[in-house]
Amino acid sequence: MNCQHATLLVGADPYTSSPGLTEHLQSCPRCAEFQREMLGLEANIRRALEVAPPAIPATSPTANVASFKNARRAAAGTAKPVHPTLWRGWALAASLVVAVIGAVWLLRPTDTLARDVVAHVQGEPNSWVSTQVIDTRAVEELLHKAGVTGSSLTSQEVTYAQYCFFRGHFVPHVVLHTTQGPVTVMLLPDEHVSGRESFHESGYMGVIVPAPHGSLAVLSRTAASMDSLARQTWFTVAQRPQP
Amino acid sequence: MTDILEDTRNSGPEKPVSSGVGPGGAADEGITRLLQSLRPDLVRFAHWLARDRAIAEDIVQESMLRAWRSRESLKDATSARAWLLTIVRREHARLYERKRLELVSLDDEIDHHVLATGDDTDLHTLRAAILKLPMEYREPLIMQVLGGFSTEEIARELSLSATAVLTRLFRARNKLRTIYGLVPSSEPVATGETP
């Protein structure tokens, strides 16, 4: 067994054991140290997962089954008749619930990540006004500082580049000069989204799209083609500094 | 246990509830007690998968009904826990696919965890990190740690190769290492991983 195989086995299950692995760990201090670290982590993972969620009064399985049977009886038309007044009361209550749900849906806040991105950009109003193109090396340095090892941003005209604290991490925040006006791009290695999310909030339009390492947000105050820009933007990430 | 699992996959017309010993018989009481005793485990398992208590409750309720309907096929009580956890996992997958559930506000959920547990910051951070793991990494990790499933069982259940499961478990833990200031280990080259 070599170190790669041993690391994979230990990393996948620190408690795993086999004659081959044991022999390797005895002869490889590095892998043995890795196993010690992983065992320590594993104890904490188990502690973390063992905590029961907040208690809600449990219904017994028999009660569940009874409900199920009642539902079947009702579906078969053999349920006891319900008094019309009671039925109207339930109908009224159901209508109210639907109305409340509808109101909540209509007034629902937009996606939290999008809101945070917009709030962050609003906090740096000067980012939009600069027209001076920043030197590529300065952009590279900034990206490097944020743990980004490569990005398409270095080949574009960047007019604003900052290393910003956002949701507990330092992330690159740049503004690109485009033919359709300035466009903000935030690389978000720690924010994962399941798919493209567009938003229109506080005068900003934008998209958040998944990336191989987290996601990236592209937004503008004009009707710039952000999807196209988002598709062209990429970045790779190494280990990032902790805040 | 395969026949039991096949039974739970059936989403067609429901069969009438029946029992080999008749309604209310000793066997039914036994399975009722079994379901009741395992319920907290099932809810916890479902909660870590769904990241939402209410959804977890729904999943468990539906899973228990499915288990009840196919209770005659449970021959060995010692395999009941794994059988039920598998039903819960499939019910979660089914619900997720069917409804494309709204994203849970993780910050709220995580705060809820802190309020519920009142434990130390490190553990809170770790819980938050586990909740934020992408599903492809969180699911095998939960199955392994909470469910006690082996790599082969997880592979079978998730229709992956054993190597792919090992890789996902490795990546899941590797992501969690950084919380403790440990340098993420470089990923070993493994064949058989599916994206």
Interface residues (C-beta under 8 A of the other chain):
Chain A: Q4 H5 T7 L8 L9 G11 A12 D13 P14 F34 E37 M38 G40 L41 E42 N44 I45 R46 R47 A48 L49 E50 V51 A52 P53 P54 I56 A58 T59 S60 P61 T62 N64 V65 F68 K69 R72 D111 T112 H192 S194 Q239 Q242
Chain B: E14 V17 T32 L35 Q36 R39 P40 V43 R44 H47 W48 R53 A56 E57 Q61 M64 L65 W68 L103 S105 D107 H112 H113 L115 A116 T117 D119 D122 L123 L126 R127 I130 K132 P134 L141 I142 Q144 V145 L146 T151 V165 L166 T167 L169 F170 R173 N174 L176 R177 T178 Y180 G181 L182 V183 P184 S185 P188 V189 A190
